[in-house]
Amino acid sequence: MRKGPGLRTVFAIGVLSVLPGGRSAWAQPHQPLEYQGGLVLKAFKIYPLYYGDWSAADINTQQEYLTNLTAYLSGAHAPVGEQPMLMQYGVNAATVAAATTADPTATPQTLARSDVLNIIHTNQTAGKLPAYDPDTLILVFPAHGFVVSTGTPPTPCPGCGYHSSESRSELWAVVPEDSGPTLQLVTAHEVFESATDSTVDSPPRGWISLDGSEAVDGCNDPASTYPFINLSLGLVTIRIPGAADNTQGGTCSTTGYTLIPPVGVGTAPVGVSPGAGSGFSQTMAFTFTDPRGWQDLDVVNVLINNFLDGHSACYLAYSRSAGVLYLVPDGGGGLLPALTLGGSGITGNSQCTVSGAASYAAGSGDTFTLTLSLSFRAAFAGDKVVYLAARDLEGGNSGWQALGTWSIPGASPTGPAVGGVAPARSSGSGGTFTFTFTDTNGWQDLGVVNVLINDTLNGNQACYLAYSRAFNTLYLVNDTGTALLLGLTLNGAGSVNNSQCTVTGAGSLASGSGNTLTLTLNMSFLSAFAGNRVIYAAARSNGDAFNSGWQAVGSRTVP
C-alpha cells in the first residue's frame, strides 16, 4: 500500500511477532515479512481499466510498462542463479490483458472506496472487466485530476494508490494517473503488494511484517526519498520500487533479484511427536534443524489452533539464547511472563497451560528439540493444527509449517461429523488414506463428504475432493477451485487428477455400517505440490440439511 495519512495497520503473527528485531534497510529499518496463511498470487493476470480522460499515448506508455513489469515478475532476463525478488514469497508469473477504457468524460473528483467499487462493478456488468477470480487482479487507473481517499475516516490522499479485496478472491487496486513520485513506481508498488498480500481486507493476510507493513511499505518512506531500482530488461530499462528481501534478513532489495536458494538448505522445523492424537494433556516434542548447528537458532515457535491465527491460540515462543519459554496472551499480542524449563512454575492462557517441571530443551549437532508438557482447556475443544516456525541468529526464517494435528475432546456431535483419517500424520508422494465420517441418523443419511489437502483451507491449487454417497462417485475439483472434474467410480478402472494430486479408482472404495461411513482413497501427489500440507475433512447430510464444518484431521509432507 502506498502510504497516506491515517492508514491502519493490522497485527501480524509470525516468528518475529514475539521477539522482534529490526533490520537495517535501504532508507530505514524493515522487518522481515511473515506469512499469515492468506492468498498469494502465484500466477496471475492484470486487467487494467483506464477511467476518465486518458490520452491514447499515455495509455500505450502505461501498457508498455505493465508488459515489462509482468515479464520481470515471470523471470524474463533474470541473471543466472537469481530470481525476481517476489519469487521468494511464491509469486512466479504474471501477464497483462489489453487496455480497457471507461467514462472518458468523467469529472475529476476524490474517489472513495465505494466509488472505486462502483466503477469496477459497472464495468464488470458491461463486460469490460472480467468477473473476479483468485488469479485475477483488476487495476483501475483514474485519469489526471482524480484523487483517492484512504484511511479511517477517509481522507483525500494526493499521490496515493492502494490495493484492497472485497473477499478472499475479489482483488483490486487503484492507482491515479497523478500518483507520485511516478505513476510507474506506484503501479509496481501496488502490483507487488497485491500479489504478496492479496487479502489485505479479507483476513487471513498474506506476507506482512510485525508492524503490519507489506512488501514495499517499509522501503519507500519518507516519500521524498522513495528509493527505486533501474531494472534492465534486455534493451529496455524500467523503474521498480525496492521490496523486503527475506533472504537478506528483510532488508530492502537494491537489485530487484535474490539468489535462487539451494534446495533443502536453511533453518527449518522438522516435526512434532506425536504427530497426531487426542486428549486434554500431552507431552509433545518439537524438533528443529539449523545447518550451522543448533546453537545458531534464535527463536522457535509453536502455534496450536484450528488455523494460523495467534488470537485465542496456544501460541508459544522459546528463546534459545535466553533459555526461557513465552506464552502469548489470548489477544495474540504481547508476552506472558517467561517460564524457565525444568523449574516448578507454569504458564497458561485460556487455551493451554505449560508445566515447567516436565518440560526441557536439548540440542545436538544440527538438531534442537523442545519438549513441552501441555494441557488444554475444555473451552479449546476441537481439531487443531500444530504449526512450527524457526528463526536463526542471522535472521533466516523458516515461515510457518503445518506438521501435526491434535484433537481436544468436546461434546459429542449430533448429525454429520468427521471421524478422522488414517494415517493422521505421514509423508511421501503416495499412499492409501482411510477417512471416517459419522452421522447419528445412520451412515445412509450422509449426502456428500469432502476432503481438502492444502497448506491452508483454500480450494485453489488444492487436492480438493467430494464424494457423493448416493452415486458412489468421487469428484476432484479443478486447479482454480471453481468446478468439478469428471466423476470417478470407486473400486473401478480409471483415475482422476489435477495439478496437485491423482486418485486411482482401483484400491479406492467406500463402505458403511451403523453410523459410520468409511472412505478409502488410493492417492498420489505431484512434485509441484511439495510442502507441508493440512488434511481437512467435512460432511453434509442428505439435502445439505446439516453440515459438520471443516475439521483439520491430519497432515502430510509431500516431497
N, C-alpha and C positions, 0 to 999 in steps of 0.2 A: 504494500500500500504506500503510495506517495503521500507522506505525512502532511496533514493540515492541522490546524488548531482543534483541540477537543477530541481527537481521535481516541477511542477507547482501546485499552489493551485487555487481553484475555490471559488468565493464568494458564500456564502450560506445564504439564507434568513431564518428568524426564529424569535422566540420570543426574543432570546438573540442577534440578529443581530444589534439591535438598541441601546440597553443599556447593553453591555456585562459586565459580571462579572466572573473572573476566579475562578476556584475551585481547591483546593489542590488535588493532585493526588498521585500516588504511588511514582514516582521519580520526577515528575514535574507537573505543572498545566495542567488540561484537562477540556475544556469546555463541557457542555452537548451537546448531539447530537440533531439536529433539522431535522425533516422530510421535504424533499423538493418536494415530490409528485412522485418520481421515483419508479422503480420496487424494491420490496423486495422479496427475495426468501423464501416464506412461507414454502414450502415443495419442496425439490429439490434433484437431483441425480448428483453425481460427476462421470465424465468419465475420468479416468486417462490414460495418454499416456506417456510411458517411452521411451524417444528418445535418441538414441545413445547406447553406450556400458555399459549397466546396467547388473549387475550380478543377477542371479535368487534369491539369498539370500537377496540382497538389495531390490529387488522389493517386495519380501514377507514381509520384515520388514516394508516397507512403506505402503503396502496394509493393514497390520495388524493395523498400526497407523490410517489410514483413516477409517477403520471399527470401531475402538473405538471412533474416533473423531465424526463420524456421529451418533453413538449410544448416545454419550453425548449430542449432539445438539438436539436429539429427546427426551431427558428427561430420558434416562436409568440411573438408580442408583441415580437420584436426591434425595436429602434429603427431608423428609416430610415437606410440606409447602413452598418448594423452587422450583425454576425453573432455567434452564440454562440461563446465562445472556443475550443471544441474543433473548430470547423469548419476552423480553420487547419491542423489535423492530419488532416483527411479524414473526421471524424465528422459526418455530415449529417442523420441521422434516427434516432429510436428510438421504440419503443412498449412497452407493458407488458401482459402477459397477466393473466387473472383470478387471484385468490389461490388457492393450494393449501395445505392443512394436512396435517400428518402427526404421528402419535405424541403426542397431547395429554397422555398420562400419563408421558412420558419423564422420567426422573430427571435433574435438572440435574447437569452434570459438566464437566470440562475435555475439550474435543474436539480430538483430534489430527487431522492432515490425513487420516489413514486413516479416522477416524470420519466426517469430513465426506463423504469419497468414498463410504463405505458408505451414508450417508443418501441421497446422490444416486442411486447405482446401485439401491438398494432401491426408491425411488420412481419411477425410470425403468421398472423391471421391472413395478411395479404400475400403470403408466400414468398416474401423477400428474404426472410430468415428461416432457418430450419427449426423444427421442434427441438427442445432441449434434449441432450444426450450426454451420458457421462464422459464421452470422449470429444465433446464439442465445447468451444469457448466462443461466446458471442462478444464481439468487441465493438462498442459504439464510439464513434468519433464525432462529437458535435463540432460545428464549424466555428470560425472566428466570432468572438463576441459572447459565446456561451461560457458559463462558469458552473461548476458543480458545487453542491453544498455537502458538507461532511460533518461528522461528529454528533454529539448529543448535548444540547439541542443542535439541530442542523445549522451550520454557519457557512456562508459563501466562502469558497476556498480557491482564489485565483491561482492558476498554475498547478492545480491538483488533479490527479486522476485516482481512481480506486477500483478494486475488484470486489465482487460480492457473490452471493449464491442465494437463490430462492429455496433450494432444498439441496440434498446431497448429490443431485445430478443436474441441477439447473444453474449453470455457471455463466457469469458475465462480467465484463469490465467496461468502464467508461473513461475515455481519455480525450479531453477537449483539444481542439487544434491549437489553442493558445497555451497549452501546457508548457511549463518551464522546468528546467532550463532549456530543453529542446523537446519537441514532440516525440522524436525517436527514442530518446533516453527514457522518457516516462512510459512510452509504449512498451519498451522492453521490460521496464520495471514491473508493470502490471502483468505482462505475459509470464515473466519468471515466477511471480508470486501466485498468480492464478494456477500455475502448473504444480507448484510445491505445497501450497496451502489453499486448495480449491474450495474447501468448505468453511471458509472464514466465518460465515454467518450461519452455518448449519453443522454444529459440532457432531462428531469429534473433528478437531482441526487436523491439519497435515503436519508440515515441518515448521516449527516455530521455536524461538529461544525462550529462556526463563522469563524474560520481561515482556513476552508477547510479540516481539519483533519477528517479522518474516524475513525471507531470504535476502532482500535488498535493503530493508529499512535501516539497519544499523550501519550501512555502508554509504549513506548519502547525506547525512546530516553533519553540519548545517548545510542548508540548500545552496548557500553561496559557494561552497567548496565541493559541490556534488561531483564525486570522482567518476571518471569514465575510462573505458578501455577502447583504444583504437584497434579494432579487430580486423585483421587481414583475412579476406576470403578469396584467395586467388587474385584476380585483377581488381577486386572490389574491397574497399575498406569501410566498415560501419562502426558506429559507436554503440557500446552497451554499458550498462552500469556494472559495478562490481557486486558480487554476491558472496554471502558467507561460505567459506570453504572448510568443511568439517575435516578434510584430510590435513589441513594446516591449523587445527585447533580452533576453527571458527573465524579466523582472520579473513578479511575481505580479499577476494581474488584480484590480482593485478594483471592477469593474462587472459582470463576467460576459460582457462583449461586447468585440469588437475591430472596428475599421473593416474593411469589405469592401475587400480590396486591389484597386487598379486592375489590369486585365488587362495582362500583358506588361511590368510595371514592376518593377525591382529588380535587384539583383546576381544574376548567373547565369552558369553555364558555357555556352559556345556550341557547342564541338565539339572534336574531335581529328582531326588529319590525319597519316597516313592513318586513315580511319575503320574500316578493317578490313585484315587482311593476315596474313602468316605469316612466321616466321623467328626466329632467335636474337638478332638485333640490329636496331635500327631507330631512326632519329631521328624523334621524334614532336613535333608542335606542338600545344599545348593552348591553347585560346582562351577568354577570359572577358570579360564586359562589366559595366560599372557605370555607371548613368545619371548619376552625379555625377562621372564621369571616372575613368580607370584608376588615378589616384593615390589614389582612395578605397578601393581594395582593400587588405585587410589580409593575409589568408592564403588561398592557393588550394591545393586538394588534388587529388591523383591517386591512385586506388586501382585496381590491376590484379589481379584474382583471378577465380576461377570463380564466386564470389558475393560479396555485400557483407560482407566479413569482413576485419578488419585483421590477423588472425593468419596467419602463413605467406603473406604477400602482398607485392607490390611497392607499398608504401604511402608516398606522398611528400607533403610539405608545403613550400610555398615561401612564406617570409615576404617580402612585397614591401617592407615598411618597412625590414627588416634586410638585404634583398638576398642571402639565403642559402637553400639548399635542405637540408631534413632528410629522411632516410630512417628509417622506423620499423623497429625490430628484428623478428626472426622472431616473437617472442611477442606482438606487437601493441601493446606499451606502451613508453613512453619514446621517446627520440630518439637516433639515432646522431650523431656529431659533424657540425657544419654543413659544407656544401660551398659554396664560392664559385664561382659560374658563370663560365666563361671562364678559370678557372685550371687548374693542372696536376693537381689532385687528383681522386680518385674516392671514391665511397661505395658500399657494397654490403652485401647480406644474402644469405640462401640462395636468394632468388628472382630478384634482379636487381642490376645494377650501373649506376650513372650516371657518365659521364665528364664532368668539369667543362670540359675543353678545348673540347668541341664543343657545349656547352650554353649557352644565354643567355636573357635575358628582355627584352622590349621593350613599350612602351606607346604608344598614340596615340589621342587623343580618348577615347572610352568603352571602347576595346578594349585588352586586355592579352594578350600571347602569351608563353607559357612553352615554350621549345624544349629538349628533353632528348635526349641521346644515350644510349639504353638498350641494355643487353644482358641476356639472360635465361639462367638456368641450365637445364641439361638436366633436372634434377630437378623443374623447374617446368613440365614439358611439359603441354600440354592446351589446351583452348579457354577463353579468358579474356574477361571483360567489363572494359571500361575505364570506370570511374566518375570523375566530376569533381564538385567542390563548391567554393564560394567564400564567404568572409566579408568584409564591409566594415568600415570603421573605426567605424561606428555600431552594429555588432552584427548587421546584417542578414545572413541566412544562406540560401543557396540550397537547402540539402539536397543529398543525393547524386543525381546524374543519370547514367543509363547512356547513353553517347554513342558507343560504339565497341566493337569486339571485336578480339582478337588471338589467333592460334593459334601455340603454341610446339611445334615438331615433337617427336614421340616415336616409340616403337616402332610398327610397322605393326600395325593391329588384325587379329584373327582372328575370323571370323564377321561378324555385322551391325555396321555402323558408319555414322556420319553423315559425308557428304562436305562439305556446306556449303549456302549459299543465295546466290543472285544476284538482286538486288543485296544485298551484305552490309551496306552502310550506306546508308540512304535516308531520305527524309522525304516526307510527303504523305498524303492521305486515301485513296488507292487506287493500284492498280497490279498488275503481274504478278510473282509470286515463283517462282523455279525452285529447288527443293530437290533435292539428290542424296543418295542413300543407297547403300551398297555392302554386299556380302556375299561373302566369299571362297569360299562354296559356290555362288555364282551368284545372280543377282538374283531367280530364282524361289523361292529359299529364304527370302526376306523375307516375313514374315506381315503385320505391322502396323507402319506408320511414323507417328510423331507430330510435330506442330508445336504449340508453345505460345508465344504472344506476350503478354507482360505485363511489368510493371516488376520483378517477382520471379518465381521459379519457383513459381507458385501457380495452380492451375486455377480458382480462384474469381474471378469477374469478369474472365475472360480470353478471348482468342481461342485456343481450345484445340481442336485438330483431330486426328482419327485416320483414316488411310487404310488400308482393307483391300485388299491387293493381289489376293487371290484373288477378291474380289467386285467389284473396280474401283469401290468405293463409298467416299465420303468422309463422315465423321461430324463434326459440330460438337457440342461439349459445352455444356450449358446454362450460364446465368449463375452458378449456385452451384457448378459443377464437380462435380455429382453424377450426371448422367445424359446419355445421348446423345440428340440430336435426330434427326429423320428423316434417313436417308441420302440423299446426293446422287450421282447417276451423273455421272461426269466427261464433259466434251465433249458434254453434252446440254442440254436445256432445264431451267429452274428454277434455284433458288438456295436457300441455307440461311443463317440468320442468328441471332445473339443480340444482346445489347445492346452488344457490343463490335465485332463485325465481320460482314461478309457475304461469302460465297464464291459466285460465279456459275459455273454449270456450263459455259456457253459460254466458251471460252478457257481452260478448265482441263482438263488431261489428264495421263496417266501413260504412261511407256514404259520398256522395259527392254532392256539389251544387255550381254552378258557378265556382269560382276559388279555392274553399276550400274543402279539404278532412278532415273528422273528424274520428279519430281512437279512439275507446273506449276499454279499456282493463281492465278485471277483474283480479287483480294481488294479490299475497301474497308473503311474503318474509320469508326465513328460518332464524332461530335464529342465525345460524352461520354467517349470513350476517349482523349482528348487526353493527350499526355505523351511522355516518352522511354521507349521500350519495348525489351526484350531479346527476340530471336528465338531460342528454344530448339528443338532437334530431337532425336529419339531413334528407334531402330529395333529391332525384335524379329524373330527368326526364326520360322518356322512352328512352332506349338505352344508358343511362348514359351520355347524351349529356351535361347536366348541373347539377351542384351539389351545394347545399346550404352551405356545410361545417357543422361541428358540432357546435351546439349552446347550451349553458347552459340555460335551461328554467325553472328549478325548483330544489328543494332539498327535501330530505326525511330523517327523522331519523328513523332507523329500531331498535326496542328494542331488 
